[in-house]
């Protein structure tokens, strides 16, 4: 039976979350690239006004959450496949989870300080 990072006994839920998070990241990235291409030569004031909008803050927060989930599921899968000792795998998973959480909260802090 396939184990799941989210505690469910099937890997299907992890697969779905990774695909949804990949779609969210792609839409956000494409939207930001289109914005940059359409507004070449952006100044600091224009960047600040873009990220000062509530809809952009929410979109960026969803993007950050998506990248964190995507990375967590991917790293958990790699660790499960390649790190066999349970204690070592648990420590590496915990450190990875702490680092991803720190990155998320740092991103939110930076985003909401604009």
C-alpha positions as CSV (number, residue, x, y, z in Angstrom):
1,X,0.0,0.0,0.0
2,X,1.3,3.5,-0.9
3,X,1.7,5.8,2.1
4,X,0.9,9.4,1.9
5,X,2.6,12.5,3.3
6,X,-0.7,13.9,4.5
7,X,-1.5,10.8,6.5
8,X,-4.0,9.2,4.1
9,X,-3.3,5.6,3.0
10,X,-3.3,6.5,-0.7
11,X,-0.9,8.7,-2.6
12,X,-3.7,10.0,-4.8
13,X,-4.3,13.0,-2.5
14,X,-0.7,14.0,-2.6
15,X,-0.7,13.7,-6.4
16,X,-3.8,15.9,-6.6
17,X,-2.4,18.6,-4.3
18,X,0.9,18.6,-6.2
19,X,-0.9,19.1,-9.5
20,X,-3.2,21.8,-8.2
21,X,-0.3,23.6,-6.6
22,X,1.7,23.4,-9.9
23,X,-1.3,24.9,-11.7
24,X,-1.5,27.7,-9.2
25,X,2.2,28.4,-9.5
26,X,2.0,28.4,-13.3
27,X,-0.9,30.8,-13.4
28,X,0.8,33.2,-11.0
29,X,4.1,33.0,-12.8
30,X,2.6,33.5,-16.2
31,X,0.5,36.4,-14.9
32,X,3.6,38.1,-13.4
33,X,5.7,37.5,-16.5
34,X,2.9,39.0,-18.7
35,X,2.7,42.0,-16.4
36,X,6.5,42.5,-16.5
37,X,6.6,42.2,-20.3
38,X,3.6,44.6,-20.8
39,X,5.1,47.2,-18.3
40,X,8.8,47.2,-19.2
41,X,11.0,49.6,-17.2
42,X,9.1,49.2,-14.0
43,X,10.1,51.6,-11.2
44,X,10.1,51.0,-7.5
45,X,6.9,53.0,-7.1
46,X,5.1,50.8,-9.7
47,X,6.3,47.6,-8.1
48,X,5.2,48.9,-4.7
49,X,1.8,49.9,-6.0
50,X,1.4,46.5,-7.6
51,X,2.2,44.6,-4.4
52,X,0.3,47.1,-2.2
53,X,-3.0,45.9,-3.7
54,X,-4.9,43.4,-1.6
55,X,-5.6,41.1,-4.5
56,X,-1.9,40.8,-5.3
57,X,-1.1,40.1,-1.7
58,X,-3.7,37.3,-1.5
59,X,-2.5,35.9,-4.9
60,X,1.2,36.0,-3.7
61,X,0.2,34.4,-0.4
62,X,-1.6,31.6,-2.3
63,X,1.5,31.2,-4.5
64,X,3.7,30.9,-1.4
65,X,1.4,28.3,0.1
66,X,1.3,26.4,-3.1
67,X,5.1,26.3,-3.4
68,X,5.5,25.2,0.2
69,X,3.0,22.3,-0.2
70,X,4.5,21.3,-3.6
71,X,8.0,21.3,-2.1
72,X,7.0,19.5,1.0
73,X,5.3,16.6,-0.8
74,X,8.2,16.3,-3.3
75,X,10.8,16.3,-0.6
76,X,8.9,13.9,1.6
77,X,8.7,11.5,-1.4
78,X,12.4,11.8,-2.1
79,X,13.3,11.3,1.6
80,X,11.0,8.3,1.8
81,X,12.6,6.7,-1.2
82,X,16.2,7.3,-0.4
83,X,16.7,7.7,3.4
84,X,15.9,4.3,4.9
85,X,16.8,4.7,8.6
86,X,13.6,5.9,10.3
87,X,15.2,8.2,12.8
88,X,17.4,10.0,10.2
89,X,14.4,10.4,7.8
90,X,12.3,11.8,10.7
91,X,15.0,14.3,11.5
92,X,15.5,15.4,7.9
93,X,11.7,15.7,7.4
94,X,11.4,17.8,10.5
95,X,14.3,20.1,9.5
96,X,12.8,20.5,6.0
97,X,9.4,21.3,7.5
98,X,10.9,23.9,9.7
99,X,12.8,25.5,6.8
100,X,9.7,25.5,4.6
101,X,7.6,27.1,7.4
102,X,10.3,29.7,8.0
103,X,10.4,30.6,4.3
104,X,6.6,30.9,4.2
105,X,6.4,33.2,7.2
106,X,9.3,35.2,6.0
107,X,7.6,35.6,2.6
108,X,4.3,36.7,4.3
109,X,6.2,39.1,6.5
110,X,7.9,40.7,3.5
111,X,4.7,40.7,1.5
112,X,2.6,42.4,4.2
113,X,5.3,44.9,5.1
114,X,4.8,46.6,1.7
